[in-house]
Amino acid sequence: MTEISLSAELVKYCTIVVSTIPIMLVYPFLTKYFEKGVMIGAIKG
């Protein structure tokens, strides 16, 4: 494997990891508010 293709693969994997981390950090907060909204809608409904 050449140096260029190895660094291209590394950049690709780093991009995937860096773009996934914020989603993993925000997701629990969003699900908490989403579940609360569903419960309020079910009670009112």
GIHUCOR-V908353 format. One record per backbone hydrogen bond with DSSP energy under -1.0 kcal/mol. CO is the residue of the C=O (numbers start at 1). NH is the residue of the N-H. If there is no record, write none. Layout:
# GIHUCOR-V908353
co: {CO,CO}
nh: {NH,NH}
This chain:
# GIHUCOR-V908353
co: {2,3,4,5,6,7,8,9,10,11,12,13,14,15,16,17,20,21,22,23,26,27,28,29,30,31,32,33,34,35,36,37,38,39,40,41}
nh: {6,7,8,9,10,11,12,13,14,15,16,17,18,19,20,21,24,25,26,27,30,31,32,33,34,35,36,37,38,39,40,41,42,43,44,45}
